[in-house]
């Protein structure tokens, strides 16, 4: 609908005037669409997109009703909305019209069992059709979704149910036993086989009751509660609204380069914010098909075979997946990708170069948080600087501030990535469900991300590390990511994590935890080879002086827990198994 058509609808003297209560839906959908179309129309013009984009700030907005039903299902009824491919080759496909109809029916069934606006639903499903149906149904109702990973155990679930104030649980039948000792008067819904004491989700498909919902969602009503990944502390509970993620992921759509009709593949596990980023809001904002490839154990050949068969045009994966992919002969697959991106942690330059050599495609890095959408990135068609995350994305005003004083720092000086709250982006979280944490990160008129970066004069921003991860060795400031990027260029290294190790003379020295590639053995010969390699490519003050071969502790969302590795080093004097020091090798004797 054009602005002129909206004016006619709103004009009470017009023959087209509407009095059936649908006017807010029309206005909300039109303003959202105008913002979305502006970004689609300026895919190759970063300067104008950044300069002129304005977030739609909607008093009422329901993405499922105003956008998914009102636009996607109406205008693209026969296009595949969701395509789930299983390991055995079987698949599930639903069009936008089918997804819309199913979600309405599920919403009506859930309401018949007491789910109401503002109720909180713990959603613990895998990458399966029902997850997307419940998401859309909950948004329609105005209920609050608390996504949860299927890897969570009973203690984690108890914590989430208690701190999240859960009213209803939707879980796979196979996981219902985990809730046996989790107290509470919440509604139980099992997806799959019948479970005694649990409602059977499949009954929703036969429900014929009224699917009407009361009222409309306000733009600032809470929609999602996400537990953070907990890389440095206990997970915090992040609140997002009916605006901050559905509208906010316009920036993610722009960074990823999504277009209407694309087939978008994202590697992400349900329960974490990145799943909502790239498996729900960003692709469906664009009108793209969401492609999911389920694998019990990651297999690059199987994944790439599916990519070719399904015609995936855009691809997003975390750096861990990219590092595994380049272990395969990528050139053996003629992939149909137009755009490839990475997010979750910084992407090492070596990975970008190897993918470019094999496919002629540049993997574009991006940066964001559970608390936001994509803040910084390399949009399609823009010059890419290896090692840089890119530039601020449309709708974001990025400030780098001194970690201690909060004062803004000039270009060329490291500072904490912050958002200027005088121009608060729609995409920023409502806050934590903890006033103390919220006040801390929203202090001094800034939102503090806790990440340190450096901005060059041309606006490109390079990631340095978490404020908790950066450390000093021999009084020099060490950025773990910079050293890790050098180490994984060695053929023997799949992953690496840099932490400080105590030293009586230097107080702290650089230690590398290393995961070896297939075909390499943990031992002194491999350690010497890697230490030599690092020394030849790093400045003297960055020297890796200790190396340990070990698996890296990670959150269940896949992020490295350097805080746990630092804890292993604190107060520890003896060596661990498969740990080697440069002093062990006369060839590395310091000058």
C-alpha positions as CSV (number, residue, x, y, z in Angstrom):
1,X,0.0,0.0,0.0
2,X,1.4,3.4,-1.0
3,X,1.3,6.4,1.4
4,X,-1.4,8.0,-0.8
5,X,-3.6,4.9,-0.3
6,X,-3.0,5.0,3.4
7,X,-4.1,8.7,3.4
8,X,-7.4,7.7,1.7
9,X,-8.0,4.9,4.3
10,X,-7.4,7.4,7.1
11,X,-9.6,10.1,5.6
12,X,-13.1,9.8,7.0
13,X,-14.5,11.6,4.0
14,X,-13.0,9.1,1.6
15,X,-14.9,6.3,0.0
16,X,-12.0,4.0,1.0
17,X,-12.1,4.9,4.7
18,X,-11.9,1.9,7.0
19,X,-13.7,1.6,10.2
20,X,-13.2,-2.0,11.0
21,X,-10.2,-1.6,13.4
22,X,-7.6,-2.6,10.8
23,X,-6.1,0.9,10.4
24,X,-3.3,0.4,13.0
25,X,-2.3,-2.8,11.1
26,X,-2.2,-0.9,7.8
27,X,-0.1,2.0,9.2
28,X,2.3,-0.3,11.1
29,X,2.8,-2.6,8.1
30,X,3.3,0.3,5.7
31,X,5.9,2.1,7.9
32,X,7.8,-1.1,8.4
33,X,7.7,-1.9,4.8
34,X,8.9,1.5,3.7
35,X,12.0,1.2,6.0
36,X,12.7,-2.3,4.8
37,X,12.3,-1.3,1.1
38,X,14.6,1.7,1.6
39,X,17.4,-0.7,2.7
40,X,16.7,-3.1,-0.1
41,X,16.8,-0.3,-2.6
42,X,20.2,0.9,-1.3
43,X,22.0,-2.4,-1.0
44,X,25.0,-1.1,-2.9
45,X,25.0,2.4,-1.6
46,X,26.3,2.2,2.0
47,X,26.8,6.0,2.4
48,X,23.2,6.9,1.6
49,X,21.7,3.9,3.4
50,X,23.6,4.9,6.5
51,X,22.9,8.6,6.2
52,X,19.2,8.5,5.5
53,X,17.8,5.3,7.1
54,X,15.5,6.0,10.0
55,X,14.1,3.3,12.3
56,X,10.2,3.1,12.2
57,X,9.1,3.9,15.7
58,X,5.7,2.3,16.0
59,X,3.4,2.7,19.0
60,X,1.7,-0.6,18.1
61,X,3.2,-3.4,16.0
62,X,2.7,-7.1,15.7
63,X,5.1,-8.6,13.3
64,X,3.2,-11.9,12.8
65,X,0.0,-10.1,12.0
66,X,1.2,-6.9,10.3
67,X,4.0,-8.3,8.3
68,X,4.0,-12.1,8.1
69,X,0.2,-12.5,7.6
70,X,-0.5,-9.1,6.0
71,X,2.4,-9.0,3.5
72,X,4.3,-12.3,3.1
73,X,1.4,-14.7,3.2
74,X,-0.8,-12.3,1.2
75,X,1.8,-11.4,-1.5
76,X,4.0,-14.6,-1.5
77,X,1.5,-17.3,-0.6
78,X,3.1,-20.1,-2.7
79,X,6.8,-19.3,-1.9
80,X,8.5,-21.7,0.5
81,X,8.9,-19.9,3.8
82,X,10.6,-22.8,5.7
83,X,12.6,-25.7,4.3
84,X,14.0,-28.2,6.8
85,X,16.3,-30.9,5.5
86,X,17.1,-33.9,7.7
87,X,20.3,-35.9,7.8
88,X,18.6,-38.9,6.0
89,X,17.5,-36.6,3.2
90,X,13.9,-36.3,4.2
91,X,12.6,-32.8,4.3
92,X,9.7,-30.5,5.5
93,X,8.6,-27.6,3.4
94,X,5.9,-25.0,4.2
95,X,4.8,-22.0,2.1
96,X,4.1,-18.6,3.6
97,X,0.4,-19.2,3.3
98,X,0.7,-22.6,5.1
99,X,2.8,-21.2,7.9
100,X,0.4,-18.3,8.4
101,X,-2.6,-20.7,8.6
102,X,-0.9,-23.1,10.9
103,X,0.3,-20.4,13.2
104,X,-3.2,-19.0,13.5
105,X,-4.5,-22.4,14.4
106,X,-1.7,-23.1,17.0
107,X,-2.4,-19.6,18.5
108,X,-6.0,-20.4,18.9
109,X,-5.2,-23.8,20.5
110,X,-2.7,-22.3,22.9
111,X,-5.2,-19.7,23.9
112,X,-7.8,-22.4,24.6
113,X,-5.3,-23.8,27.1
114,X,-4.8,-20.5,28.9
115,X,-2.0,-18.7,27.1
116,X,-2.6,-15.0,27.2
117,X,-0.9,-11.7,26.3
118,X,2.3,-11.2,28.4
119,X,2.4,-14.8,29.6
120,X,5.9,-16.4,29.3
121,X,6.5,-19.5,27.2
122,X,9.7,-21.5,27.6
123,X,10.3,-22.8,24.1
124,X,12.7,-25.8,24.0
125,X,12.6,-27.3,20.5
126,X,15.2,-28.3,17.9
127,X,15.2,-27.1,14.3
128,X,11.8,-28.4,13.5
129,X,8.6,-27.0,12.0
130,X,6.9,-26.6,15.3
131,X,9.5,-24.1,16.6
132,X,8.6,-21.6,13.9
133,X,4.8,-22.2,14.3
134,X,5.0,-21.5,18.1
135,X,7.1,-18.4,17.5
136,X,4.6,-17.0,15.1
137,X,1.7,-18.0,17.3
138,X,3.2,-16.5,20.4
139,X,3.8,-13.2,18.6
140,X,0.2,-13.2,17.4
141,X,-1.0,-13.7,20.9
142,X,1.4,-11.2,22.4
143,X,3.0,-13.8,24.7
144,X,6.6,-13.6,25.7
145,X,9.0,-16.3,24.4
146,X,12.0,-17.6,26.3
147,X,14.0,-19.6,23.8
148,X,16.0,-22.5,25.4
149,X,18.5,-24.9,24.0
150,X,17.7,-28.6,23.9
151,X,21.1,-29.2,25.5
152,X,20.1,-27.6,28.8
153,X,19.9,-29.9,31.8
154,X,17.5,-29.9,34.7
155,X,19.5,-27.4,36.8
156,X,19.7,-24.9,33.9
157,X,16.0,-25.3,33.2
158,X,15.1,-24.8,36.8
159,X,17.1,-21.6,36.8
160,X,15.4,-20.4,33.6
161,X,11.9,-21.2,34.8
162,X,12.4,-19.5,38.1
163,X,14.3,-16.4,36.9
164,X,12.2,-16.2,33.8
165,X,8.8,-16.5,35.6
166,X,7.7,-19.1,33.2
167,X,3.9,-19.8,32.8
168,X,4.0,-22.4,30.0
169,X,6.5,-24.9,28.6
170,X,6.6,-26.2,25.0
171,X,9.3,-29.0,24.7
172,X,10.2,-32.0,22.6
173,X,8.7,-35.2,24.1
174,X,12.2,-36.6,24.3
175,X,13.2,-33.8,26.7
176,X,10.2,-33.8,29.0
177,X,11.9,-36.0,31.6
178,X,14.3,-33.1,32.3
179,X,11.4,-31.2,33.8
180,X,10.4,-34.0,36.2
181,X,12.0,-32.3,39.2
182,X,11.5,-28.7,38.1
183,X,8.7,-27.3,40.2
184,X,6.0,-24.8,39.1
185,X,2.4,-24.6,38.0
186,X,3.1,-24.1,34.4
187,X,1.3,-25.6,31.4
188,X,3.1,-28.6,29.8
189,X,3.0,-29.0,26.0
190,X,4.9,-31.9,24.4
191,X,5.9,-31.9,20.7
192,X,6.1,-35.5,19.5
193,X,4.9,-38.7,21.1
194,X,2.2,-38.5,23.8
195,X,3.6,-37.9,27.3
196,X,1.5,-38.5,30.4
197,X,0.6,-35.2,32.1
198,X,1.6,-33.2,29.1
199,X,-0.7,-31.6,26.4
200,X,-0.1,-33.1,23.0
201,X,0.9,-30.5,20.5
202,X,-0.4,-32.4,17.5
203,X,-3.9,-31.8,18.8
204,X,-3.5,-28.1,17.8
205,X,-3.8,-29.1,14.1
206,X,-7.4,-30.4,14.7
207,X,-8.5,-27.5,16.8
208,X,-11.4,-25.5,15.3
209,X,-12.0,-22.8,17.9
210,X,-11.9,-19.0,17.5
211,X,-8.4,-17.8,16.7
212,X,-9.2,-14.1,17.5
213,X,-6.8,-12.3,19.8
214,X,-7.6,-9.3,22.0
215,X,-6.2,-6.0,21.3
216,X,-2.8,-5.2,19.7
217,X,0.8,-5.5,20.9
218,X,2.4,-2.2,21.8
219,X,5.8,-1.7,20.2
220,X,7.5,-1.6,23.6
221,X,5.8,-4.7,25.0
222,X,8.2,-7.5,25.8
223,X,8.3,-10.2,23.2
224,X,11.5,-12.2,23.9
225,X,13.6,-13.0,27.0
226,X,17.0,-14.4,26.1
227,X,19.6,-15.8,28.5
228,X,23.0,-14.6,27.4
229,X,25.7,-17.2,26.6
230,X,27.6,-16.7,29.8
231,X,31.1,-16.4,28.4
232,X,32.3,-14.4,31.4
233,X,29.7,-14.6,34.1
234,X,26.2,-16.1,35.0
235,X,23.9,-15.7,32.0
236,X,21.8,-12.5,32.2
237,X,18.2,-12.3,31.0
238,X,17.8,-9.9,28.1
239,X,14.4,-8.4,27.3
240,X,13.5,-7.6,23.7
241,X,10.3,-6.0,22.5
242,X,7.8,-6.3,19.6
243,X,10.0,-3.6,17.9
244,X,13.6,-4.3,18.9
245,X,14.0,-7.7,17.2
246,X,11.3,-7.8,14.5
247,X,12.1,-4.2,13.3
248,X,15.7,-4.2,14.6
249,X,16.8,-7.0,12.4
250,X,16.4,-4.7,9.3
251,X,20.0,-3.9,10.0
252,X,20.8,-7.6,10.0
253,X,18.9,-8.1,6.7
254,X,20.9,-5.2,5.2
255,X,24.3,-6.6,6.4
256,X,23.6,-10.1,5.1
257,X,22.5,-8.8,1.7
258,X,19.2,-10.7,1.7
259,X,16.7,-10.2,-1.1
260,X,13.1,-11.3,-1.7
261,X,13.1,-14.9,-2.9
262,X,16.5,-15.8,-1.6
263,X,17.1,-19.2,-0.1
264,X,19.0,-18.4,3.1
265,X,21.0,-21.0,5.1
266,X,22.1,-20.2,8.6
267,X,24.0,-22.6,10.9
268,X,22.6,-21.9,14.4
269,X,21.1,-23.8,17.3
270,X,17.7,-22.8,18.6
271,X,17.7,-21.2,22.0
272,X,20.2,-18.5,21.2
273,X,19.7,-15.0,19.8
274,X,21.6,-15.8,16.5
275,X,18.8,-18.3,15.6
276,X,16.2,-15.5,15.8
277,X,18.6,-13.2,13.9
278,X,19.1,-15.4,10.8
279,X,16.5,-18.1,11.0
280,X,13.5,-15.9,11.7
281,X,13.5,-12.2,11.5
282,X,16.2,-11.1,9.0
283,X,15.3,-13.6,6.2
284,X,11.5,-13.2,6.7
285,X,11.9,-9.4,6.8
286,X,13.4,-9.7,3.3
287,X,10.8,-12.2,2.1
288,X,13.4,-15.0,1.8
289,X,13.1,-18.8,2.3
290,X,14.6,-20.1,5.6
291,X,16.7,-23.2,4.8
292,X,17.7,-25.4,7.7
293,X,20.1,-28.4,7.4
294,X,20.0,-30.7,10.5
295,X,23.1,-32.7,11.3
296,X,23.8,-34.6,14.5
297,X,27.5,-34.2,13.8
298,X,28.8,-31.6,11.5
299,X,29.8,-32.8,8.0
300,X,31.1,-30.3,5.5
301,X,30.5,-32.6,2.5
302,X,26.9,-33.4,3.5
303,X,26.2,-29.7,4.2
304,X,27.6,-28.6,0.9
305,X,25.8,-31.3,-1.1
306,X,22.6,-30.0,0.4
307,X,23.5,-26.4,-0.4
308,X,24.0,-27.3,-4.1
309,X,20.8,-29.4,-4.3
310,X,18.6,-26.7,-2.6
311,X,20.1,-23.8,-4.4
312,X,21.0,-21.8,-1.3
313,X,21.9,-18.2,-2.3
314,X,22.9,-16.7,1.0
315,X,24.8,-18.3,3.9
316,X,25.6,-17.3,7.5
317,X,27.7,-19.4,9.9
318,X,29.8,-18.8,13.0
319,X,33.6,-18.8,12.7
320,X,33.8,-22.3,14.2
321,X,31.8,-23.7,11.3
322,X,33.9,-21.7,8.8
323,X,37.1,-23.0,10.3
324,X,35.8,-26.6,9.9
325,X,34.6,-25.9,6.4
326,X,38.0,-24.9,5.1
327,X,39.3,-28.3,6.2
328,X,37.4,-29.7,3.2
329,X,38.2,-29.2,-0.5
330,X,35.8,-26.3,-1.0
331,X,36.6,-26.0,-4.6
332,X,35.0,-29.4,-5.3
333,X,31.5,-27.8,-4.8
334,X,30.0,-25.3,-7.2
335,X,28.0,-23.5,-4.6
336,X,25.2,-21.2,-5.6
337,X,26.0,-18.7,-2.9
338,X,25.8,-15.0,-3.8
339,X,26.5,-13.8,-0.2
340,X,28.4,-15.4,2.7
341,X,28.7,-13.8,6.2
342,X,30.0,-14.8,9.6
343,X,29.0,-13.6,13.1
344,X,29.2,-14.8,16.7
345,X,33.0,-14.1,17.1
346,X,35.5,-12.3,14.9
347,X,36.4,-14.2,11.7
348,X,40.1,-14.8,11.2
349,X,41.6,-13.4,8.0
350,X,43.0,-16.7,7.0
351,X,39.5,-18.2,6.7
352,X,38.4,-15.4,4.5
353,X,41.3,-15.8,2.1
354,X,40.8,-19.6,1.8
355,X,37.1,-19.3,1.0
356,X,37.8,-16.5,-1.5
357,X,40.4,-18.7,-3.2
358,X,38.0,-21.7,-3.5
359,X,34.7,-20.0,-4.3
360,X,35.6,-16.4,-5.4
361,X,33.3,-15.2,-2.6
362,X,34.4,-12.9,0.2
363,X,33.0,-13.9,3.6
364,X,31.8,-10.7,5.2
365,X,32.2,-10.3,8.9
366,X,29.7,-8.7,11.2
367,X,29.2,-7.8,14.9
368,X,26.3,-7.7,17.2
369,X,25.1,-9.1,20.5
370,X,22.1,-10.8,22.1
371,X,21.3,-7.3,23.4
372,X,21.1,-5.8,19.9
373,X,20.9,-6.8,16.3
374,X,23.8,-6.4,13.8
375,X,25.6,-3.2,14.8
376,X,28.7,-3.3,12.7
377,X,29.4,-5.1,9.4
378,X,30.7,-5.3,5.9
379,X,27.6,-4.8,3.7
380,X,27.6,-6.3,0.1
381,X,29.5,-4.4,-2.5
382,X,31.7,-2.4,0.0
383,X,35.5,-2.6,0.2
384,X,36.5,-5.2,2.8
385,X,39.6,-4.8,5.0
386,X,40.9,-8.1,6.3
387,X,40.7,-8.2,10.0
388,X,38.1,-5.4,10.3
389,X,34.5,-6.0,11.3
390,X,33.4,-3.2,8.9
391,X,31.6,0.0,9.6
392,X,28.5,0.9,11.6
393,X,25.3,-0.4,10.0
394,X,22.3,1.8,9.2
395,X,20.4,2.9,12.4
396,X,23.5,2.6,14.6
397,X,25.6,5.4,16.0
398,X,28.8,3.8,17.3
399,X,30.9,5.5,19.9
400,X,34.3,4.2,21.2
401,X,34.9,5.2,24.8
402,X,37.7,4.9,27.3
403,X,37.0,1.8,29.4
404,X,37.8,3.5,32.6
405,X,36.6,7.1,32.2
406,X,33.8,6.7,29.6
407,X,35.3,9.6,27.6
408,X,35.1,9.2,23.8
409,X,38.5,8.3,22.3
410,X,39.8,9.5,18.9
411,X,40.4,7.4,15.8
412,X,43.4,5.1,16.2
413,X,42.9,4.6,20.0
414,X,41.3,1.5,21.5
415,X,38.0,2.0,23.2
416,X,34.9,0.2,24.3
417,X,32.2,-0.2,21.6
418,X,29.2,1.8,22.8
419,X,25.9,3.1,21.4
420,X,24.9,6.8,21.9
421,X,21.6,6.7,23.8
422,X,20.8,10.2,22.6
423,X,20.0,8.4,19.3
424,X,18.8,5.2,20.9
425,X,18.3,2.6,18.2
426,X,15.0,0.7,18.1
427,X,17.1,-2.5,18.0
428,X,18.6,-2.1,21.5
429,X,17.2,-4.3,24.2
430,X,14.6,-3.0,26.6
431,X,17.0,-4.0,29.3
432,X,18.0,-6.8,31.6
433,X,15.5,-8.3,34.1
434,X,17.9,-6.9,36.6
435,X,17.9,-3.1,37.3
436,X,21.5,-3.2,38.6
437,X,22.9,-4.7,35.4
438,X,20.8,-2.4,33.2
439,X,22.0,0.7,35.0
440,X,25.6,-0.4,34.7
441,X,25.5,-0.9,30.9
442,X,23.4,2.2,30.2
443,X,25.5,4.6,32.2
444,X,26.9,8.0,31.1
445,X,24.4,8.3,28.2
446,X,25.9,5.3,26.5
447,X,25.1,1.6,26.1
448,X,28.3,-0.3,26.9
449,X,28.9,-3.5,25.0
450,X,31.9,-4.7,27.0
451,X,33.8,-5.2,23.7
452,X,37.0,-3.3,22.9
453,X,37.8,-2.1,19.3
454,X,39.8,0.4,17.3
455,X,38.4,2.7,14.7
456,X,40.5,3.9,11.8
457,X,40.1,7.3,10.1
458,X,38.0,5.8,7.3
459,X,35.5,4.5,9.8
460,X,36.4,0.8,9.7
461,X,36.4,-0.9,13.1
462,X,38.7,-3.7,14.2
463,X,37.8,-5.9,17.1
464,X,40.3,-6.2,19.9
465,X,38.6,-8.3,22.5
466,X,36.3,-8.4,25.5
467,X,37.2,-6.0,28.2
468,X,37.7,-9.0,30.4
469,X,39.9,-10.8,27.8
470,X,42.5,-8.2,27.0
471,X,45.5,-8.4,29.3
472,X,49.0,-7.1,29.9
473,X,52.2,-9.2,29.5
474,X,55.5,-7.5,30.3
475,X,53.5,-4.3,30.5
476,X,52.3,-4.6,26.9
477,X,48.6,-4.8,26.1
478,X,47.7,-8.1,24.5
479,X,44.6,-8.7,22.3
480,X,43.9,-12.4,22.2
481,X,42.0,-12.3,18.9
482,X,45.0,-10.8,17.1
483,X,47.3,-13.6,18.2
484,X,44.7,-16.3,17.7
485,X,44.3,-15.2,14.1
486,X,48.0,-15.8,13.5
487,X,48.0,-19.2,15.1
488,X,45.2,-20.6,13.1
489,X,47.0,-19.8,9.9
490,X,49.2,-22.8,10.7
491,X,48.0,-26.0,9.1
492,X,48.1,-27.8,12.4
493,X,45.8,-25.4,14.3
494,X,42.0,-25.6,14.0
495,X,41.3,-23.4,17.0
496,X,43.2,-21.4,19.5
497,X,42.6,-19.4,22.7
498,X,45.1,-16.9,24.2
499,X,45.2,-16.3,27.9
500,X,47.7,-14.9,30.4
501,X,49.8,-17.4,32.4
502,X,51.5,-16.3,35.6
503,X,55.2,-15.7,35.5
504,X,57.5,-14.6,38.4
505,X,59.5,-12.2,36.3
506,X,57.0,-10.8,33.7
507,X,53.9,-11.2,36.0
508,X,52.1,-12.7,33.0
509,X,53.2,-14.3,29.7
510,X,51.2,-15.3,26.6
511,X,49.9,-18.8,26.7
512,X,48.0,-20.5,23.8
513,X,45.5,-23.3,24.2
514,X,45.4,-25.1,20.8
515,X,43.1,-27.6,19.2
516,X,45.0,-29.6,16.5
517,X,43.8,-30.5,13.0
518,X,43.5,-34.2,12.0
519,X,46.8,-35.8,11.3
520,X,48.8,-33.8,13.9
521,X,49.9,-35.2,17.3
522,X,50.2,-33.4,20.6
523,X,53.9,-33.5,21.4
524,X,57.1,-31.5,21.5
525,X,57.7,-31.5,17.8
526,X,54.3,-30.0,17.0
527,X,54.7,-27.5,19.8
528,X,58.1,-26.3,18.6
529,X,56.8,-26.0,15.0
530,X,53.8,-23.8,16.2
531,X,56.0,-21.7,18.5
532,X,58.5,-21.0,15.8
533,X,55.7,-20.1,13.4
534,X,54.1,-17.7,15.8
535,X,57.5,-16.1,16.6
536,X,58.1,-15.4,12.9
537,X,54.8,-13.6,12.5
538,X,54.3,-11.7,15.8
539,X,56.0,-8.7,17.4
540,X,58.5,-9.6,20.2
541,X,56.1,-8.3,22.9
542,X,53.3,-10.6,21.6
543,X,55.5,-13.7,21.7
544,X,53.6,-16.9,22.6
545,X,55.8,-18.4,25.3
546,X,53.6,-21.4,26.3
547,X,51.4,-23.8,24.4
548,X,49.0,-26.4,25.6
549,X,47.1,-28.9,23.4
550,X,43.6,-29.3,24.8
551,X,39.9,-29.0,23.9
552,X,38.6,-25.5,24.4
553,X,35.8,-25.0,27.0
554,X,32.8,-23.4,25.3
555,X,29.3,-22.3,26.1
556,X,26.5,-24.5,24.7
557,X,26.1,-21.8,22.1
558,X,29.7,-22.5,20.9
559,X,31.6,-19.5,22.2
560,X,35.0,-20.0,23.8
561,X,35.0,-19.4,27.6
562,X,38.4,-17.8,28.0
563,X,37.3,-16.9,31.5
564,X,37.5,-20.6,32.4
565,X,40.9,-20.9,30.8
566,X,42.2,-17.9,32.8
567,X,40.8,-19.6,35.9
568,X,42.9,-22.7,35.2
569,X,46.0,-20.5,35.1
570,X,45.3,-18.6,38.3
571,X,47.5,-19.8,41.1
572,X,48.6,-22.9,39.1
573,X,52.4,-23.6,39.2
574,X,52.7,-27.1,37.8
575,X,52.3,-27.9,34.1
576,X,49.3,-29.6,32.6
577,X,49.5,-32.6,30.4
578,X,50.6,-31.7,26.8
579,X,51.9,-28.2,27.9
580,X,55.2,-26.9,26.5
581,X,57.2,-23.8,27.3
582,X,59.6,-22.0,25.1
583,X,62.3,-22.8,27.7
584,X,62.0,-26.4,26.7
585,X,63.5,-25.7,23.4
586,X,67.1,-24.4,23.1
587,X,66.3,-23.4,19.6
588,X,64.0,-20.7,20.9
589,X,66.3,-19.3,23.5
590,X,65.5,-15.6,23.9
591,X,68.1,-13.2,22.6
